[in-house]
Amino acid sequence: MSYRIAVDTGGTFTDVVVADEHGNLVVGKSLTTPNNVFSGMSSALDNAAANLGVEADSILKETGVLTYGTTRSTNAIITSSAAKTALLVTKGFPDTLTYRHGGKREPLNLKMEFPDPYIPRRLTEEIAERINSEGGVESPLDVELASEIIQSLEPKRIEAIAVSFLWSIMNPSHELQVGQLIEKFLPNVPYTLSHQLNPIIREFPRTSSTAIDASLKPLMQKHFIELESSLRTAGYEGEFLVSTSSGGIKHVTDVVEKPIFTVKSGPAMAPLAGIAYAEAENLGNDIIIVDTGGTTFDVSLIRSGEIKYTRDTWLNGEWIGHNLGLSSVDIRSVGAGGGSIAWIDSGGLLRVGPDSAGADPGPACYGTGGNKPTVTDAAVVMGYIDPNHFLGGRMSLDTNAAAKVVEEISDKLDMSTEETAAGILEIAGEQMIKAIQEITVQDGVNPAESILVAGGGAAGLNIIPIAKSLGCSQVLLPKTAGALSACGGHYSNIVSEHSASRYSSTEDFDFDGVSKIFSDINAKLDAEQKSLQSRGVNSFDREYFVEARYLNQQWEMEFKLPMQAIENPRDVELLTEEFHNVHFRRYAVKEEGGTIECINWKGRLIAEMDKPPHAHAELNTSSKFDADRTVSAYFSDKGQCQTPVYVGADLPEKSEIVGPAIIEEPTTTVVVYPDSIAQVTAGGHYLLTPK
Amino acid sequence: MRKLGSNTNARVQEDANLDPVLLAIMANRMDAICREMTNTVLFSARSAVIGIARDFSCAIITAEDEVLSVAEAMPIHVFGMHLQTASMSKHHPAFREGDAFLDNDPYVGNSHSADHTILVPVFHKGEHFFTVGVKAHQADIGNSQPTTYFAAARDVYQEGALIFPCVQVQRDFKNNEDIIRMCQRRIRVPEQWYGDYLAAIGAARIGERRLKDFINKYGAKAVHKFIENWLNYSERRTTDAIQALPSGQFVAEAEHDPIDKYIPLGLRIKADINIDSDNGKITVDLTDNPDCVDAGLNLTQATATMSATQAVLCCLDSDIPHNSGSLRRIDVILRENCIVGIPRFPHSCSVATTNMTDTIINAILAGFTQLGDGYGFSQGNMCNGAGTGVCSGKDWRMGGAPYVNQMFMSAGGMPASAQNDGMHGMVNPVSVGLVYRDSIEVNEQRFPFLVDCVRALEDSCGAGRRRGGPASEVIFGPRQDEMLVINISNGLINVPQGVLGGMSAKPGFQICLASDGSRQVYSTDAYCHLMPGDRLHAVDNGGGGYGDPLDREPERVLSDVAERYVSREQALKVYGVIITGSGELDDLAVDIQSTESVRLSRKTATQT
């Protein structure tokens, strides 16, 4: 038997998904052990091995590919625990990271503390130098002063350095010289140069990505080296691949050089599982992927088989947090999950979130000190979660505690406890609907024409009414919903991207300039392709993108080019046509005959990896199946209903269950609402049809 | 106990209100529609004033002319839209599906003539339910000067804007090309205006589609009930917030800098505020102020009302929905022919969204501190410096093509409250920090100027227990050809005030450092003609302080010193905090004992 392993190390749980050569996926879960990640990974693997009935050691020895996703870098950013990093900027512009893009939420809220920049101002140094917008030198680099400044960083015990100068994308000589000075004076301090990491126009996102990348280098390099060494010691001899924010994987040696690519890489894997599952079940390739966790609800989007990307990813809050600056999988998160707290405002309105009970103190029903009603408590009150069968019976819940906290607000609302609980779930669902609408309609996608793939332990509680409200006719809830991101690792390719800036207007297209950009990008992709070929990868594809705008428009729009190079006026016509179409789809207007300005160009190399085959699940072959038991569950339009509870493993292929019903899986619960239908697919997943 | 029905209409009973769950859900949908419209305008806009400064707003107004939902609109834009929809009904009583109207009439309900408002009525089965409003500040409106903030305009004729008093611009979803051609003949960089017009129309039509879906989904009855309940809910929230304040009557004042011959002595604005806590009502009386002036500084009915309302709402709970419901609890009393009231034709209101508006807002924010520590704010940056000016000229790199554009490079300090320091990025009180910033690289690619510096200035915040946000410094100039920068600044003489023992910020300034070494200092109404090599040096205001600086926690002062917002000298002189260690070794610390004794002796000295 040969295996492949995908790991997703979250803040609380480590998920391991083992695929055998028939494509069967088995999930193992364990608590994350931040001080020694391998230990948690190893227990999760033991858990999966037990489910498979094999020894963990033998799985590890017989595995050829292991993909690893981690929230370590994301957490380091969110908790400001990355390396002590200095930022070197062009003289006169020390506040690029402080000011950010500007803007804030809540127009009339003046009672907010201004959030700190990613690198403190005290560790930001101004270097005398200036390049202009055409790449000419306005003032030369003051080498003497720069040397002094770099040397002055040593007594401050700086652990990493980010260098981001204005217009380095047009002329990198000053950044390169400063890089050499760093190597000369502080040879052991890792550094990042902005034009090498992220050569795009706009100094804020470029500087932000440079600062984040540099700050992660000491931490992540140590992490990967230690983890790889533990894996090797444990007898693992296969490839060690790491998930990235662009929804692909990379060899660990490549990620060590640019650790920023591991930020938000976990959720970036979920859409890959979405495509794989939806295609295996022939459900089309317009897909919305949702992942419901304890505190957040993440949405990503696939349109015509293509993942939606964005250059506007924020950590710690849009506009006031830290901008990733790189093109990465577009993931919209809202603060609505199992732990979100329900409350009543002074106008008498029922609200849910954004405060969350999280894992500590947790929902009231956990009995771990939580005393506020959460979405999970509401689900317990409604009978959706069985207090004795939560997480496969590994944790028992306190129904009375859940009822008590929900009652506290139902009394104020003059509604019954069950009605209030239903209201809590409905309002949480409403925020999820809004997040789905934002990402879809903004891209001109009609959710009703897409399939929803639902992951996360709490997804099954209310995905049917959410789908109904969006007009989606079908929802696919994978058997492995509880570990959707880790599953995505099994369906990923090696993806590598390179960008470059070159202004060119369709009015007077700069064929020479743009073709030089394409050959620069291709040279980088060629080098990577060659190195991958030497590792035995043979199937490659390339895609090209442009960020463009109508003449004088303020924001660029990225779209995929319908060609591989721009060589003649016909290519420019095709580019123009595509721009008009995408603009119309997103913004409902287009300017016929309007001039288009192209700003940034991007090339993507996709190296196809072998994937697990789509398994025909080993399901109950008898045509008969029975409910495990019957419980009383509450549904808004029917009241209390006698509701059969099924155990997932008992259900044969193609069996249809008409709601009201509840299906229990080890890592998730599916609530089949009255008259809605759940059908078991050949892969052992659940296809839900809302009614 | 009410029984929940199986569909929405069954959940709506004749005399009953919507249940709190359905009300929340429908409000959420409304909010989502406004946001989608907002994103459409933002990402498809051409001019910086819309795409960067977010100087636009989307709103949903009811058929009864009440503002219902605004999402995160620029507050100053929103109220007054109900006056504009009333004007639509008056001038076009037979309006129908497919119509769109263009309104920028400052004498009826619009904010000022530069704000082009698109109004689209929304129908369901022949019944008019809503009107969608998209209001956006245009980069140019065909004024006699290349600016949309024309302070020197003696009257509307000298201002020179094309005025559209609710004019039909679409019928059956198609443009009235006559209007489009009029605009294109008169407005500078016409393709920029047309692109922004398309962005606004696109957003309004998206809003229309979504609202039709909304009515279809919930049914007419539920929607009517929702409108009534949602406005009542907003009113209830406002009442509650006002009832949490102490009752009181006080006068709030702030002063605008002199402007040449128009207001040679400056102008003191007074707001008489009455808080009736028992009845949950606040009245702001602006009638005791000077008459309209022969300049573009007069406010419109919409901006006078809204600046007072915005400031009051800031002092309440920021979570209250802002609509005609919350407005029922805040009365703003205006008089005709008053500079901060109802303008008399043909007085110009060209600058009605910034200078006097800012002055009213600062007056009221600080005025509320008369209720005691814990209420109100200090004052924020009121200097609309050159970093937010309108630049124009010709670009040699583009064969001499003309350009005109408002820049957003400066930041300015926000006011402090009893709990928090002022933030960066005020730009001015009316825009409450919503404004995005220009990328320096994008600016230099688009326009032929070079920027030397954009930074937050040390020791520029008004000190206090909570300090104001820092001022910003911007230095820039043209590269090869001459350039004109026009701005109307304020805050050069009168500065953002500190409150309750907090200190005031410093005055801003604006100087041209010519290549020959000479200097020219500009006054409030600045026309800066810059030659190649000249440098325009502009500094705006920090925010004022809140409370006694000697009460500021030493660790906050330490952080300010380390982060270079406050110098060590200032830490000792103003805050009485003694800092040890050095920046070079990154080991700054507070000498707690000496600090305590310095502070004690200073406090004793002031008490005796």
Contacts between the chains, C-beta under 8 A, distances in Angstrom:
chain1	res1	chain2	res2	distance
A	91	B	453	7.8
A	92	B	451	7.5
A	92	B	452	5.2
A	92	B	453	3.3
A	92	B	454	7.1
A	92	B	455	6.8
A	92	B	475	7.4
A	93	B	440	6.9
A	93	B	453	6.9
A	93	B	454	6.1
A	93	B	455	7.1
A	94	B	455	5.7
A	95	B	411	7.9
A	95	B	424	8.0
A	95	B	454	6.9
A	95	B	455	5.3
A	95	B	456	5.2
A	98	B	424	6.4
A	98	B	456	6.5
A	99	B	411	5.9
A	99	B	424	6.2
A	99	B	425	6.5
A	99	B	437	5.8
A	99	B	454	7.7
A	99	B	456	7.8
A	100	B	437	7.7
A	101	B	436	5.3
A	101	B	437	6.0
A	102	B	408	7.4
A	102	B	411	7.7
A	102	B	425	5.2
A	102	B	433	7.7
A	102	B	435	5.6
A	102	B	436	4.5
A	102	B	437	3.8
A	103	B	54	7.0
A	103	B	425	7.9
A	103	B	433	7.6
A	103	B	434	6.1
A	103	B	435	6.7
A	103	B	436	4.8
A	104	B	423	7.7
A	104	B	425	7.7
A	104	B	433	5.1
A	104	B	434	6.4
A	105	B	72	6.7
A	106	B	72	7.3
A	106	B	318	5.5
A	106	B	319	7.9
A	107	B	72	5.5
A	107	B	73	7.1
A	107	B	74	7.2
A	107	B	75	5.6
A	107	B	322	7.9
A	107	B	432	5.6
A	107	B	434	5.7
A	108	B	75	6.4
A	108	B	310	6.9
A	108	B	313	5.1
A	108	B	314	5.0
A	108	B	318	4.6
A	108	B	322	7.2
A	108	B	432	6.6
A	109	B	318	3.7
A	110	B	314	5.6
A	110	B	318	7.7
A	110	B	365	7.9
A	110	B	377	6.0
A	110	B	414	6.2
A	110	B	415	6.1
A	110	B	417	6.3
A	110	B	423	7.7
A	110	B	432	6.9
A	110	B	433	7.8
A	111	B	318	7.0
A	111	B	417	5.0
A	111	B	419	5.9
A	111	B	420	5.7
A	112	B	420	6.3
A	112	B	423	6.4
A	113	B	420	4.7
A	113	B	421	6.5
A	113	B	423	7.7
A	114	B	421	6.9
A	114	B	422	7.9
A	114	B	423	4.0
A	114	B	424	5.6
A	114	B	469	6.9
A	120	B	562	7.4
A	120	B	563	6.1
A	121	B	563	4.7
A	121	B	564	5.3
A	121	B	565	7.9
A	122	B	562	4.9
A	122	B	563	5.7
A	122	B	564	6.4
A	122	B	583	6.6
A	122	B	586	7.0
A	123	B	586	7.7
A	132	B	444	6.9
A	132	B	450	6.5
A	132	B	479	7.7
A	133	B	441	7.0
A	133	B	444	4.3
A	133	B	445	4.9
A	134	B	397	7.9
A	138	B	450	6.6
A	152	B	584	6.5
A	155	B	584	6.3
A	155	B	585	5.3
A	155	B	586	7.7
A	156	B	584	7.5
A	156	B	585	6.7
A	156	B	586	4.2
A	157	B	586	7.3
A	166	B	440	6.4
A	166	B	441	6.3
A	167	B	441	6.4
A	167	B	444	7.8
A	201	B	439	7.3
A	201	B	441	5.1
A	201	B	442	6.5
A	201	B	445	6.9
A	202	B	439	4.3
A	202	B	441	6.0
A	202	B	442	6.2
A	203	B	439	6.1
A	203	B	440	5.9
A	203	B	441	5.4
A	204	B	439	6.5
A	344	B	20	7.7
A	345	B	237	7.2
A	345	B	319	7.4
A	346	B	236	7.7
A	346	B	237	5.9
A	346	B	240	4.4
A	346	B	241	7.6
A	346	B	317	7.9
A	347	B	233	4.6
A	347	B	234	7.4
A	347	B	236	4.7
A	347	B	237	4.1
A	347	B	240	7.1
A	348	B	20	6.0
A	348	B	233	7.2
A	348	B	236	7.1
A	349	B	20	5.2
A	349	B	23	6.3
A	349	B	24	5.3
A	349	B	27	7.9
A	349	B	233	6.3
A	350	B	20	4.6
A	350	B	21	5.7
A	350	B	24	5.8
A	351	B	24	6.9
A	413	B	20	5.8
A	414	B	1	7.7
A	415	B	1	7.4
A	415	B	2	7.6
A	415	B	19	7.1
A	416	B	1	6.0
A	419	B	4	6.1
A	422	B	4	7.9
A	422	B	21	7.9
A	423	B	19	7.6
A	423	B	20	7.3
A	423	B	21	3.7
A	426	B	21	5.7
A	426	B	25	6.8
A	427	B	21	6.3
A	427	B	24	5.5
A	427	B	25	6.7
A	427	B	28	8.0
A	430	B	24	7.2
A	430	B	25	5.0
A	430	B	28	5.1
A	431	B	28	7.3
A	434	B	28	6.2
A	434	B	31	7.9
A	434	B	32	5.0
A	437	B	32	5.9
A	437	B	36	7.7
A	438	B	32	7.3
A	438	B	35	7.2
A	438	B	36	7.6
A	441	B	36	5.9
A	442	B	36	7.2
A	442	B	39	6.0
A	503	B	445	6.4
A	550	B	44	7.9
A	550	B	46	6.8
A	550	B	195	6.0
A	551	B	46	7.6
A	551	B	191	6.6
A	551	B	195	7.7
A	552	B	46	4.7
A	552	B	47	7.3
A	552	B	189	7.8
A	552	B	191	7.6
A	552	B	192	5.5
A	552	B	195	6.9
A	552	B	446	7.7
A	553	B	44	6.8
A	553	B	45	6.9
A	553	B	46	5.3
A	553	B	51	7.0
A	553	B	195	6.7
A	554	B	45	5.7
A	554	B	46	7.0
A	554	B	47	7.5
A	554	B	48	6.1
A	554	B	50	7.4
A	554	B	51	2.6
A	554	B	52	5.6
A	555	B	42	7.3
A	555	B	43	5.0
A	555	B	45	8.0
A	555	B	51	6.0
A	557	B	43	7.2
A	583	B	44	7.1
A	586	B	40	7.9
A	586	B	43	7.5
A	586	B	44	7.9
A	587	B	40	5.1
A	587	B	43	6.7
A	587	B	44	4.1
A	587	B	199	7.2
A	587	B	202	5.2
A	588	B	40	6.7
A	588	B	202	4.2
A	588	B	203	7.8
A	588	B	205	5.8
A	588	B	206	5.2
A	589	B	44	6.7
A	589	B	198	4.5
A	589	B	199	7.0
A	589	B	201	6.7
A	589	B	202	3.7
A	591	B	194	7.6
A	591	B	195	6.4
A	591	B	198	6.2
A	594	B	191	7.8
A	594	B	195	7.6
A	636	B	4	5.5
A	637	B	4	7.1
A	637	B	5	7.3
A	637	B	6	3.9
A	637	B	7	7.8
A	638	B	6	7.9
